[in-house]
Amino acid sequence: MLFFIHLRLIMIKYKKTFASVLLILISFVCSSQSPPEPLQQRPPSPPQLVPIDDGVYLLLVAGFLYGIYKMYQLKRKSI
C-alpha cells in the first residue's frame, strides 16, 4: 500500500516528464511497425458525371440574399 502511495506522489511530481517519456515510447512503437503492403494496380475508373450546375444558381442567390441581410444588420447596428 505504501508503495502505491509513493508511486502516486512520484507521478504527480514528475507528471510532465512521465508524459514526455510515454509519448516518446509510443512514437517508437508506431515507427517500428512494418509498412503496409502495396495496393494492387487497377485501371483508373472513368470520371463520374455529376450535374453540379443545377443548384449553383440557387446557391448564388441564397449567398447574395444573405450578404444583403448581413449588410442590413451592420448598417442597422451602426445607426
HELIX and SHEET records of a PDB file:
HELIX    1   1 LEU A    2  LYS A   13  1                                  12    
HELIX    2   2 LYS A   15  SER A   31  1                                  17    
HELIX    3   3 VAL A   56  SER A   78  1                                  23    
END                                                                             
